[in-house]
Amino acid sequence: YSLQVTKTARNETIAANLATGTTDEQLAKNYDQLIVTGTPPKPTPVASPFATFSKTVTVAYVDANLAVSTQDTHIKKITVMMTWQEGSNPKSFQMATLKAQD
C-alpha cells in the first residue's frame, strides 16, 4: 500500500510541475497569441522522459465573475489538464490561471 501511495504522490508532483511549466509557457505569450479553443482539444503526449503523461490546454474568455463568455471580455482563462494512467486507473491534475489584456 505504501508503495502505491508513494507512486501516486510522485506522479501528482510530476503532473503539477508539468502543468506549471505549460502554464508559464502560455502566460509568456501575448494576450492576442492565446487562441480561444471552442471544443476541448485532444490531449497531446508530453516529451520523454514524461511520455506517460498527456496535456490538454484550453483557453476561454471569462467575464468578471469568471463565467465562460463567447465574447472577448479582455480576460482569458488558461486551463492546463495533465492526464496519466496508474495501472488501470486514469488520473488527472488541473491548473487554471487568468491573463488580462494589457
Backbone torsions as a table, in degrees:
resi	resn	phi	psi	omega
1	TYR	NA	-43.2	-177.8
2	SER	-66.1	-31.4	176.6
3	LEU	-66.2	-38.0	178.6
4	GLN	-67.5	-41.1	178.3
5	VAL	-63.0	-41.9	178.8
6	THR	-63.5	-43.2	179.2
7	LYS	-64.0	-43.2	179.2
8	THR	-62.7	-45.0	179.5
9	ALA	-62.9	-40.6	178.9
10	ARG	-63.5	-46.0	-179.6
11	ASN	-65.3	-38.3	178.1
12	GLU	-66.0	-37.1	177.6
13	THR	-66.6	-43.2	177.3
14	ILE	-61.9	-46.1	-179.7
15	ALA	-60.6	-41.8	178.9
16	ALA	-63.9	-41.9	179.0
17	ASN	-67.2	-40.8	177.3
18	LEU	-65.3	-40.8	178.8
19	ALA	-65.2	-40.1	178.4
20	THR	-62.6	-44.3	178.3
21	GLY	-61.7	-43.3	179.3
22	THR	-66.4	-40.8	177.5
23	THR	-61.6	-44.6	178.0
24	ASP	-59.9	-40.6	177.6
25	GLU	-61.5	-41.9	-179.7
26	GLN	-68.2	-41.5	-179.6
27	LEU	-66.9	-24.2	178.9
28	ALA	-72.4	-17.0	179.5
29	LYS	-78.2	154.8	172.1
30	ASN	-67.6	156.0	179.0
31	TYR	-51.7	-45.6	-177.1
32	ASP	-69.2	-20.6	178.8
33	GLN	-80.7	-13.9	177.8
34	LEU	-83.7	103.0	-175.4
35	ILE	-82.5	124.0	178.8
36	VAL	-68.2	130.3	-179.5
37	THR	-96.4	131.9	178.2
38	GLY	-76.3	-82.0	175.9
39	THR	-84.8	147.7	-179.6
40	PRO	-57.3	130.9	179.0
41	PRO	-70.7	162.8	177.1
42	LYS	-72.9	146.8	177.1
43	PRO	-61.8	145.4	176.2
44	THR	-115.5	139.1	179.8
45	PRO	-64.4	149.6	176.3
46	VAL	-91.3	148.4	-178.1
47	ALA	-65.1	156.1	176.4
48	SER	-58.6	142.8	12.4
49	PRO	-92.1	18.5	-177.5
50	PHE	-111.8	33.9	-174.3
51	ALA	-65.1	-14.1	177.6
52	THR	-77.6	-8.3	-179.8
53	PHE	-104.3	147.1	172.6
54	SER	-126.1	154.4	179.3
55	LYS	-129.1	150.2	174.2
56	THR	-130.5	127.2	178.4
57	VAL	-114.6	124.0	174.8
58	THR	-120.7	145.1	178.2
59	VAL	-128.4	131.1	-179.4
60	ALA	-141.1	149.3	170.1
61	TYR	-72.7	141.2	173.4
62	VAL	-132.9	152.4	178.5
63	ASP	-91.0	-173.0	-177.0
64	ALA	-63.2	-20.4	177.7
65	ASN	-95.6	7.7	-178.8
66	LEU	67.3	18.6	174.1
67	ALA	-82.9	141.2	180.0
68	VAL	-62.7	137.7	-178.7
69	SER	-125.6	152.4	176.9
70	THR	-91.1	-10.8	-179.0
71	GLN	-109.5	155.6	178.9
72	ASP	-68.3	114.8	-178.6
73	THR	-103.3	3.1	-177.3
74	HIS	71.9	14.9	173.8
75	ILE	-136.1	128.5	176.2
76	LYS	-118.4	138.7	175.9
77	LYS	-100.9	125.5	178.4
78	ILE	-106.2	121.6	178.9
79	THR	-118.5	128.5	177.5
80	VAL	-116.0	123.5	176.3
81	MET	-117.1	125.5	174.5
82	MET	-101.9	136.5	177.2
83	THR	-129.9	151.1	177.5
84	TRP	-161.0	169.4	179.0
85	GLN	-109.8	137.1	167.8
86	GLU	-120.0	99.1	-172.8
87	GLY	67.2	-123.8	178.6
88	SER	-97.8	6.0	-176.3
89	ASN	-100.8	120.1	174.6
90	PRO	-73.6	138.3	-179.7
91	LYS	-126.1	156.9	178.3
92	SER	-151.8	158.1	176.2
93	PHE	-140.9	131.6	-177.3
94	GLN	-125.4	142.6	178.7
95	MET	-137.3	141.1	178.6
96	ALA	-136.5	150.6	177.2
97	THR	-150.3	169.5	-178.8
98	LEU	-116.5	148.5	174.3
99	LYS	-130.9	122.7	178.6
100	ALA	-98.3	150.4	177.1
101	GLN	-74.1	136.3	-179.9
102	ASP	-70.7	NA	NA
